[in-house]
């Protein structure tokens, strides 16, 4: 039984046929599907390269095949290759017994437009909210307003018509993108194992220079690193000895560096670039005193859950699935550096609050242990497989 998985991630293929990525997990990611299905066919954009970057993760694996779509960036390049994308997707869908769309996204929509005209069952894993991710201020493109409306409309129809839907949030995405199917559930894409958890929460509030950490892509403005830098500036102006450490990379990094320079705090902002793996991320989390994620848009952020698992107090915005993770007092408005700075100051100056939040977050993160999520995930995939078997018969 072959499952087609459509997703938005970019991959790279070397001459030896191996496929790599710089964003999603390694080949172990596909095991969640192979636990139920015999084969996985990944439909995604793949760029041919001569040599793999040492920081990339190997995506190829046993019983995993990649259907390589033309690589493109942005709406204008998409329009140029749309016809070839459609032809490739049609051929890919014909070889599948069931389809899983990791949506929102253009690739998922292309596959949906084909599979909905067949008898092949499909399900959705909703991992984000395009109404928020394409809101004003998130993407600099004249196509953004139209893309926001169209992607949101498509996602609503995809969920409404799907044979099953899973959401990364417990309640938030379900309200905007409801499903009338016989089966739906919720689980995060995150799989945290014992090694991800600190032995205990933080016992003491920070002393000396406060190390504030964030890990997030700089490919867009979604993670609001500019707001984080502005908040750091306010903290320093108020006499708080703090440092901001930013892990991640992307085309917006130079813009963020310029923000720090314009505020004359470049020496207080560390740009680490892409960290090489999970262990490196854990090391940075353990060195940090506080984790912040004042995102402009979110699904259910993995970075926050990983920080919580290390016993870190966290501050985020009241958007997407973040309110399902953090206490309401630890949520600040979007685009509000002043409110973010104020909450950071309150957290680090109140030892009782700091240790309480550390304990609460550490306990909450246990809900995202792989053992807790696997049962719901496998039940969802099993129902999709059984539906495919029924339709084949």
The 8 nearest C-alpha neighbors of each residue, nearest first, counted from 0:
[[1, 37, 36, 96, 38, 2, 384, 95],
 [0, 2, 38, 96, 95, 39, 37, 36],
 [3, 1, 39, 97, 98, 95, 40, 96],
 [2, 4, 40, 98, 95, 39, 41, 99],
 [5, 3, 99, 41, 100, 40, 42, 98],
 [6, 4, 42, 100, 107, 101, 41, 43],
 [5, 7, 101, 8, 43, 107, 106, 4],
 [6, 8, 104, 106, 43, 9, 5, 105],
 [7, 9, 6, 10, 43, 22, 44, 23],
 [10, 8, 44, 45, 7, 20, 43, 11],
 [9, 11, 45, 20, 19, 44, 46, 8],
 [12, 10, 46, 19, 45, 18, 47, 20],
 [13, 11, 18, 47, 17, 48, 46, 16],
 [12, 14, 48, 15, 49, 16, 17, 50],
 [15, 13, 16, 49, 12, 48, 17, 47],
 [16, 14, 13, 17, 12, 18, 49, 50],
 [17, 15, 14, 13, 12, 18, 59, 47],
 [16, 18, 13, 15, 12, 59, 19, 14],
 [19, 17, 12, 59, 58, 11, 57, 16],
 [20, 18, 57, 58, 11, 56, 10, 55],
 [21, 19, 10, 56, 55, 22, 11, 58],
 [20, 22, 55, 56, 23, 19, 54, 10],
 [21, 23, 20, 24, 8, 9, 55, 56],
 [24, 22, 21, 20, 25, 8, 28, 56],
 [25, 23, 28, 26, 22, 27, 56, 58],
 [24, 26, 58, 56, 57, 27, 28, 23],
 [27, 25, 58, 28, 60, 59, 29, 57],
 [26, 28, 30, 25, 29, 24, 58, 31],
 [29, 27, 26, 30, 24, 25, 31, 23],
 [30, 28, 31, 27, 32, 26, 33, 39],
 [31, 29, 33, 32, 27, 28, 34, 26],
 [30, 32, 29, 34, 33, 28, 377, 35],
 [33, 31, 30, 34, 29, 35, 36, 39],
 [34, 32, 30, 36, 35, 31, 37, 29],
 [33, 35, 32, 31, 30, 36, 377, 37],
 [34, 36, 33, 32, 381, 380, 37, 377],
 [37, 35, 33, 0, 38, 32, 34, 1],
 [38, 36, 0, 33, 1, 35, 39, 62],
 [39, 37, 1, 62, 36, 63, 2, 33],
 [38, 40, 63, 2, 1, 3, 41, 64],
 [39, 41, 3, 64, 65, 63, 2, 4],
 [42, 40, 65, 4, 66, 3, 5, 64],
 [43, 41, 5, 66, 4, 65, 40, 67],
 [44, 42, 68, 6, 67, 41, 5, 45],
 [43, 45, 68, 70, 9, 69, 67, 10],
 [46, 44, 10, 67, 11, 70, 68, 9],
 [45, 47, 11, 70, 12, 10, 48, 44],
 [46, 48, 12, 11, 13, 45, 49, 14],
 [49, 47, 13, 50, 12, 46, 11, 51],
 [48, 50, 13, 14, 47, 51, 12, 15],
 [51, 49, 48, 13, 52, 14, 12, 53],
 [52, 50, 53, 13, 55, 49, 48, 19],
 [51, 53, 54, 55, 50, 56, 21, 19],
 [54, 52, 55, 51, 56, 275, 50, 21],
 [55, 53, 52, 275, 56, 21, 273, 274],
 [56, 54, 21, 52, 20, 53, 19, 57],
 [55, 57, 25, 20, 19, 58, 21, 54],
 [56, 58, 19, 25, 59, 26, 18, 20],
 [59, 57, 26, 19, 25, 18, 56, 20],
 [60, 58, 18, 26, 57, 17, 63, 19],
 [59, 61, 63, 26, 62, 58, 64, 27],
 [60, 62, 63, 59, 64, 38, 26, 39],
 [63, 61, 38, 60, 39, 64, 37, 33],
 [64, 62, 39, 60, 61, 40, 38, 59],
 [65, 63, 40, 41, 39, 62, 66, 59],
 [66, 64, 41, 67, 40, 42, 63, 43],
 [67, 65, 42, 41, 68, 64, 40, 43],
 [66, 68, 45, 65, 44, 43, 42, 69],
 [67, 69, 44, 43, 45, 70, 84, 66],
 [70, 68, 44, 71, 45, 67, 84, 80],
 [69, 71, 44, 45, 46, 68, 72, 9],
 [70, 72, 76, 77, 69, 73, 44, 80],
 [73, 71, 76, 77, 74, 70, 75, 9],
 [72, 74, 75, 76, 77, 71, 78, 140],
 [75, 73, 77, 76, 78, 72, 142, 71],
 [74, 76, 78, 77, 73, 79, 72, 71],
 [75, 77, 79, 78, 74, 71, 73, 72],
 [78, 76, 74, 75, 79, 80, 81, 71],
 [77, 79, 81, 75, 76, 80, 74, 82],
 [78, 80, 76, 77, 81, 75, 82, 83],
 [81, 79, 77, 83, 78, 82, 84, 76],
 [80, 82, 84, 78, 83, 77, 79, 85],
 [83, 81, 85, 84, 80, 86, 79, 78],
 [82, 84, 86, 85, 80, 81, 87, 69],
 [85, 83, 81, 87, 82, 86, 88, 80],
 [86, 84, 82, 88, 83, 87, 81, 89],
 [85, 87, 83, 89, 88, 84, 82, 90],
 [88, 86, 84, 90, 89, 85, 83, 91],
 [87, 89, 91, 85, 90, 86, 110, 84],
 [90, 88, 86, 92, 87, 91, 85, 113],
 [89, 91, 87, 93, 88, 92, 86, 94],
 [90, 92, 88, 93, 89, 94, 87, 66],
 [91, 93, 95, 89, 94, 90, 88, 114],
 [94, 92, 90, 91, 95, 89, 96, 88],
 [93, 95, 92, 91, 96, 90, 1, 3],
 [96, 94, 92, 1, 97, 93, 3, 2],
 [95, 97, 1, 2, 387, 0, 119, 94],
 [98, 96, 2, 120, 95, 119, 387, 121],
 [99, 97, 121, 3, 2, 4, 120, 122],
 [98, 100, 4, 122, 121, 123, 3, 5],
 [99, 101, 123, 5, 107, 102, 4, 124],
 [102, 100, 124, 6, 5, 123, 125, 99],
 [103, 101, 125, 104, 100, 107, 126, 124],
 [102, 104, 154, 127, 101, 125, 129, 107],
 [103, 105, 102, 107, 106, 7, 108, 150],
 [104, 106, 108, 107, 109, 103, 7, 150],
 [107, 105, 109, 108, 104, 7, 6, 110],
 [108, 106, 110, 100, 104, 5, 105, 109],
 [107, 109, 111, 105, 106, 110, 112, 104],
 [110, 108, 106, 112, 111, 107, 105, 85],
 [109, 111, 107, 113, 108, 112, 88, 114],
 [112, 110, 108, 114, 113, 109, 115, 107],
 [111, 113, 109, 110, 115, 114, 108, 116],
 [114, 112, 110, 111, 115, 116, 89, 109],
 [113, 115, 111, 117, 116, 112, 110, 119],
 [116, 114, 117, 113, 111, 112, 118, 119],
 [117, 115, 114, 113, 118, 112, 119, 111],
 [118, 116, 114, 119, 115, 113, 120, 93],
 [117, 119, 120, 116, 390, 114, 115, 391],
 [118, 120, 117, 97, 96, 114, 121, 387],
 [121, 119, 97, 387, 118, 162, 98, 386],
 [120, 122, 98, 99, 162, 97, 161, 119],
 [121, 123, 163, 99, 161, 162, 164, 100],
 [124, 122, 164, 100, 99, 125, 101, 165],
 [123, 125, 101, 165, 166, 164, 100, 126],
 [126, 124, 166, 102, 127, 123, 101, 165],
 [125, 127, 167, 298, 124, 102, 166, 101],
 [128, 126, 298, 125, 297, 103, 129, 102],
 [127, 129, 130, 131, 132, 298, 172, 103],
 [130, 128, 132, 131, 133, 151, 147, 150],
 [129, 131, 128, 133, 147, 151, 132, 134],
 [130, 132, 134, 296, 129, 133, 128, 295],
 [131, 133, 129, 296, 134, 130, 128, 137],
 [134, 132, 147, 131, 129, 130, 137, 143],
 [133, 135, 131, 132, 137, 130, 136, 147],
 [136, 134, 137, 133, 138, 144, 143, 131],
 [135, 137, 138, 134, 139, 220, 133, 295],
 [136, 138, 220, 135, 221, 134, 133, 132],
 [139, 137, 136, 140, 133, 219, 143, 220],
 [138, 140, 137, 141, 136, 143, 135, 142],
 [141, 139, 142, 143, 138, 144, 74, 73],
 [140, 142, 143, 139, 144, 145, 138, 146],
 [141, 143, 140, 145, 144, 146, 74, 147],
 [142, 144, 146, 140, 141, 145, 147, 133],
 [145, 143, 147, 146, 142, 148, 141, 133],
 [144, 146, 148, 147, 143, 142, 149, 150],
 [147, 145, 143, 149, 144, 148, 150, 142],
 [148, 146, 144, 133, 145, 150, 149, 130],
 [147, 149, 151, 145, 146, 150, 152, 144],
 [148, 150, 152, 146, 151, 147, 153, 145],
 [151, 149, 153, 152, 147, 148, 146, 154],
 [150, 152, 154, 148, 153, 149, 129, 130],
 [151, 153, 149, 155, 150, 154, 148, 156],
 [154, 152, 150, 156, 155, 151, 157, 149],
 [155, 153, 157, 151, 156, 152, 150, 158],
 [154, 156, 176, 152, 158, 153, 157, 159],
 [155, 157, 159, 153, 154, 158, 160, 152],
 [158, 156, 154, 160, 155, 159, 161, 153],
 [159, 157, 161, 178, 155, 156, 160, 154],
 [158, 160, 178, 156, 157, 161, 179, 155],
 [159, 161, 157, 158, 156, 162, 178, 180],
 [162, 160, 158, 163, 122, 159, 157, 121],
 [161, 163, 180, 122, 121, 120, 160, 181],
 [164, 162, 122, 182, 161, 183, 180, 123],
 [165, 163, 123, 183, 122, 124, 158, 184],
 [164, 166, 124, 184, 185, 183, 125, 123],
 [167, 165, 185, 125, 168, 124, 186, 126],
 [166, 168, 187, 186, 126, 185, 299, 125],
 [169, 167, 166, 320, 170, 171, 299, 172],
 [168, 170, 185, 171, 167, 166, 323, 173],
 [171, 169, 173, 168, 172, 174, 320, 323],
 [170, 172, 173, 174, 168, 320, 169, 319],
 [173, 171, 174, 175, 176, 170, 168, 166],
 [174, 172, 177, 176, 170, 171, 175, 166],
 [173, 175, 172, 176, 171, 177, 170, 178],
 [174, 176, 172, 173, 177, 171, 155, 128],
 [175, 177, 155, 173, 174, 172, 158, 178],
 [178, 176, 173, 174, 175, 159, 158, 179],
 [177, 179, 159, 158, 180, 176, 164, 160],
 [180, 178, 159, 181, 177, 160, 158, 161],
 [181, 179, 162, 182, 163, 178, 161, 183],
 [180, 182, 179, 163, 183, 162, 178, 164],
 [183, 181, 163, 180, 164, 184, 162, 379],
 [182, 184, 164, 163, 165, 181, 180, 185],
 [185, 183, 165, 166, 164, 186, 182, 375],
 [184, 186, 166, 165, 167, 169, 168, 187],
 [187, 185, 167, 372, 166, 188, 376, 165],
 [186, 188, 167, 189, 185, 299, 168, 372],
 [189, 187, 190, 186, 167, 126, 301, 299],
 [190, 188, 187, 191, 301, 367, 369, 186],
 [189, 191, 369, 368, 192, 188, 367, 372],
 [192, 190, 368, 369, 195, 189, 367, 193],
 [191, 193, 194, 195, 368, 369, 190, 196],
 [192, 194, 195, 196, 191, 368, 197, 369],
 [193, 195, 192, 196, 197, 191, 278, 198],
 [196, 194, 193, 192, 191, 308, 197, 305],
 [197, 195, 308, 309, 194, 193, 198, 192],
 [196, 198, 309, 199, 308, 310, 195, 200],
 [197, 199, 196, 200, 309, 310, 194, 308],
 [198, 200, 197, 201, 310, 361, 309, 358],
 [201, 199, 310, 358, 357, 361, 202, 197],
 [202, 200, 203, 357, 310, 354, 199, 311],
 [201, 203, 354, 200, 204, 199, 357, 358],
 [204, 202, 201, 354, 205, 350, 353, 206],
 [203, 205, 350, 353, 347, 206, 354, 202],
 [206, 204, 288, 209, 203, 347, 207, 208],
 [205, 207, 208, 204, 209, 203, 347, 288],
 [208, 206, 209, 205, 240, 241, 210, 239],
 [207, 209, 240, 241, 210, 206, 242, 205],
 [210, 208, 241, 242, 288, 207, 240, 211],
 [209, 211, 287, 242, 288, 241, 243, 208],
 [212, 210, 243, 289, 290, 287, 242, 288],
 [213, 211, 244, 290, 287, 243, 245, 289],
 [212, 214, 245, 291, 290, 246, 244, 215],
 [215, 213, 246, 247, 245, 302, 212, 216],
 [216, 214, 247, 222, 246, 213, 217, 302],
 [215, 217, 247, 218, 248, 249, 222, 219],
 [216, 218, 249, 248, 251, 219, 252, 247],
 [217, 219, 249, 250, 216, 251, 248, 220],
 [220, 218, 217, 221, 251, 138, 216, 137],
 [219, 221, 137, 223, 222, 217, 138, 251],
 [222, 220, 295, 219, 223, 294, 137, 296],
 [221, 223, 294, 220, 224, 295, 215, 293],
 [224, 222, 225, 226, 294, 220, 221, 293],
 [223, 225, 227, 226, 222, 228, 255, 220],
 [226, 224, 228, 223, 227, 255, 229, 258],
 [227, 225, 229, 223, 224, 336, 228, 230],
 [226, 228, 224, 230, 225, 229, 231, 223],
 [229, 227, 231, 225, 230, 226, 224, 259],
 [228, 230, 226, 232, 231, 227, 336, 225],
 [231, 229, 336, 340, 227, 233, 232, 228],
 [232, 230, 234, 228, 233, 229, 235, 227],
 [231, 233, 229, 235, 230, 234, 236, 228],
 [234, 232, 236, 230, 231, 235, 237, 340],
 [235, 233, 231, 237, 239, 236, 232, 340],
 [234, 236, 239, 238, 232, 237, 233, 231],
 [235, 237, 233, 234, 238, 232, 239, 231],
 [238, 236, 234, 235, 239, 233, 232, 240],
 [237, 239, 235, 236, 240, 234, 233, 241],
 [240, 238, 235, 234, 237, 241, 236, 344],
 [239, 241, 208, 209, 235, 238, 207, 242],
 [242, 240, 209, 208, 239, 210, 243, 235],
 [241, 243, 267, 210, 211, 268, 209, 244],
 [244, 242, 211, 268, 212, 210, 269, 267],
 [243, 245, 269, 212, 268, 211, 270, 213],
 [244, 246, 270, 213, 214, 269, 271, 212],
 [247, 245, 214, 271, 272, 273, 213, 270],
 [248, 246, 273, 272, 216, 215, 214, 217],
 [247, 249, 217, 272, 273, 216, 252, 218],
 [250, 248, 218, 217, 251, 252, 216, 247],
 [249, 251, 218, 252, 217, 253, 248, 219],
 [252, 250, 254, 217, 249, 253, 218, 219],
 [253, 251, 255, 254, 250, 249, 217, 248],
 [254, 252, 256, 255, 251, 257, 250, 249],
 [253, 255, 257, 251, 252, 256, 258, 225],
 [256, 254, 258, 252, 257, 253, 225, 259],
 [257, 255, 253, 259, 258, 254, 252, 260],
 [256, 258, 260, 254, 255, 259, 261, 253],
 [259, 257, 255, 261, 256, 260, 254, 262],
 [260, 258, 265, 256, 262, 257, 264, 261],
 [261, 259, 263, 257, 265, 262, 258, 264],
 [260, 262, 258, 263, 259, 257, 264, 265],
 [261, 263, 259, 260, 264, 258, 232, 265],
 [264, 262, 260, 261, 265, 259, 266, 232],
 [263, 265, 267, 266, 259, 262, 260, 268],
 [266, 264, 259, 260, 268, 267, 263, 256],
 [265, 267, 264, 268, 269, 263, 259, 242],
 [266, 268, 242, 264, 265, 243, 269, 241],
 [269, 267, 243, 265, 266, 244, 242, 270],
 [268, 270, 244, 245, 271, 243, 267, 266],
 [271, 269, 245, 272, 246, 244, 268, 247],
 [272, 270, 246, 245, 269, 273, 247, 274],
 [273, 271, 247, 248, 246, 270, 274, 245],
 [274, 272, 247, 248, 246, 275, 271, 54],
 [273, 275, 276, 279, 272, 280, 246, 247],
 [276, 274, 54, 273, 279, 277, 280, 278],
 [277, 275, 279, 278, 274, 280, 54, 273],
 [276, 278, 280, 279, 281, 275, 274, 195],
 [277, 279, 281, 280, 276, 282, 275, 195],
 [278, 280, 282, 277, 281, 276, 274, 275],
 [281, 279, 277, 283, 278, 282, 284, 276],
 [282, 280, 284, 278, 283, 279, 285, 277],
 [281, 283, 279, 285, 280, 284, 278, 286],
 [284, 282, 286, 280, 285, 281, 287, 279],
 [283, 285, 281, 287, 286, 282, 280, 306],
 [284, 286, 282, 283, 287, 281, 309, 288],
 [287, 285, 283, 284, 282, 288, 210, 281],
 [288, 286, 210, 284, 285, 289, 212, 211],
 [289, 287, 210, 211, 205, 209, 311, 286],
 [288, 290, 211, 312, 287, 311, 313, 212],
 [289, 291, 313, 212, 211, 213, 312, 311],
 [292, 290, 314, 313, 213, 315, 293, 212],
 [291, 293, 315, 294, 314, 213, 222, 290],
 [294, 292, 315, 316, 223, 291, 222, 333],
 [295, 293, 222, 296, 223, 292, 221, 316],
 [294, 296, 221, 333, 222, 223, 293, 137],
 [295, 297, 132, 131, 294, 221, 318, 319],
 [298, 296, 319, 299, 300, 127, 318, 294],
 [297, 299, 127, 319, 320, 126, 300, 128],
 [298, 300, 320, 167, 168, 297, 321, 301],
 [301, 299, 302, 303, 298, 297, 304, 321],
 [300, 302, 304, 303, 305, 189, 299, 188],
 [301, 303, 305, 300, 304, 306, 214, 215],
 [304, 302, 306, 305, 301, 300, 307, 313],
 [303, 305, 307, 301, 306, 302, 364, 308],
 [304, 306, 308, 302, 307, 303, 301, 309],
 [307, 305, 303, 309, 308, 304, 311, 302],
 [308, 306, 360, 304, 310, 311, 361, 309],
 [307, 309, 196, 361, 305, 364, 306, 310],
 [310, 308, 197, 306, 307, 196, 311, 361],
 [311, 309, 200, 361, 357, 307, 308, 201],
 [310, 312, 307, 357, 306, 309, 289, 313],
 [311, 313, 357, 356, 289, 290, 353, 310],
 [314, 312, 290, 291, 289, 311, 315, 329],
 [313, 315, 291, 329, 330, 292, 290, 312],
 [316, 314, 292, 293, 330, 291, 331, 329],
 [315, 317, 331, 293, 330, 318, 332, 333],
 [316, 318, 330, 322, 331, 332, 321, 315],
 [317, 319, 316, 321, 320, 296, 297, 322],
 [320, 318, 297, 298, 321, 296, 171, 299],
 [319, 321, 299, 298, 323, 322, 168, 171],
 [320, 322, 324, 323, 319, 318, 299, 325],
 [323, 321, 324, 325, 320, 317, 327, 318],
 [322, 324, 321, 320, 325, 169, 168, 326],
 [325, 323, 321, 322, 326, 320, 363, 304],
 [326, 324, 322, 323, 329, 327, 321, 330],
 [325, 327, 329, 328, 324, 322, 330, 323],
 [326, 328, 329, 330, 325, 322, 317, 331],
 [329, 327, 326, 330, 331, 325, 342, 314],
 [328, 330, 314, 327, 326, 325, 315, 331],
 [331, 329, 316, 315, 317, 327, 328, 314],
 [330, 332, 316, 317, 339, 338, 315, 333],
 [333, 331, 316, 335, 317, 334, 330, 338],
 [332, 334, 335, 316, 295, 293, 331, 294],
 [335, 333, 336, 226, 332, 295, 293, 223],
 [336, 334, 337, 333, 338, 332, 339, 226],
 [335, 337, 230, 339, 226, 338, 229, 340],
 [336, 338, 340, 339, 335, 341, 230, 233],
 [339, 337, 341, 340, 335, 336, 331, 342],
 [338, 340, 336, 342, 337, 341, 331, 230],
 [341, 339, 230, 343, 337, 338, 342, 234],
 [340, 342, 338, 344, 339, 343, 337, 345],
 [341, 343, 345, 339, 344, 340, 346, 338],
 [344, 342, 340, 346, 345, 341, 339, 347],
 [345, 343, 341, 342, 346, 347, 348, 340],
 [346, 344, 342, 348, 343, 347, 349, 341],
 [345, 347, 343, 344, 353, 349, 348, 342],
 [346, 348, 344, 349, 345, 343, 353, 204],
 [347, 349, 345, 346, 344, 350, 204, 353],
 [350, 348, 352, 351, 346, 347, 345, 353],
 [349, 351, 204, 353, 352, 348, 354, 347],
 [352, 350, 353, 354, 349, 355, 204, 356],
 [353, 351, 355, 349, 350, 354, 356, 346],
 [352, 354, 350, 356, 351, 355, 346, 204],
 [353, 355, 357, 351, 356, 352, 201, 202],
 [356, 354, 352, 358, 357, 353, 351, 359],
 [357, 355, 359, 312, 358, 353, 354, 360],
 [356, 358, 310, 312, 354, 311, 360, 355],
 [357, 359, 361, 355, 200, 356, 360, 362],
 [360, 358, 356, 362, 361, 357, 363, 355],
 [359, 361, 307, 363, 357, 362, 358, 356],
 [360, 362, 310, 308, 358, 307, 364, 359],
 [361, 363, 359, 360, 364, 365, 358, 366],
 [364, 362, 360, 365, 361, 366, 359, 324],
 [365, 363, 308, 366, 361, 362, 367, 307],
 [366, 364, 367, 368, 363, 362, 361, 308],
 [365, 367, 364, 368, 363, 371, 362, 372],
 [368, 366, 365, 364, 369, 371, 191, 372],
 [367, 369, 191, 365, 371, 370, 366, 192],
 [370, 368, 190, 372, 191, 371, 373, 192],
 [369, 371, 368, 373, 372, 374, 367, 192],
 [370, 372, 369, 368, 373, 367, 366, 374],
 [373, 371, 369, 374, 370, 375, 186, 376],
 [372, 374, 376, 370, 375, 369, 377, 371],
 [373, 375, 377, 376, 372, 378, 371, 370],
 [376, 374, 378, 373, 377, 372, 379, 186],
 [375, 377, 373, 379, 374, 378, 372, 380],
 [376, 378, 380, 379, 374, 375, 373, 381],
 [379, 377, 381, 375, 376, 380, 374, 382],
 [378, 380, 376, 377, 382, 381, 375, 383],
 [381, 379, 383, 377, 382, 378, 384, 376],
 [382, 380, 384, 378, 383, 379, 377, 35],
 [381, 383, 385, 379, 384, 380, 386, 378],
 [382, 384, 380, 386, 381, 385, 387, 379],
 [385, 383, 381, 387, 386, 382, 388, 380],
 [386, 384, 388, 382, 387, 383, 381, 389],
 [385, 387, 389, 383, 384, 388, 382, 390],
 [386, 388, 384, 390, 385, 389, 97, 120],
 [389, 387, 385, 391, 386, 390, 384, 392],
 [390, 388, 386, 392, 387, 391, 385, 384],
 [389, 391, 387, 392, 388, 386, 118, 119],
 [390, 392, 388, 389, 387, 96, 119, 386],
 [391, 389, 390, 388, 387, 386, 385, 96]]
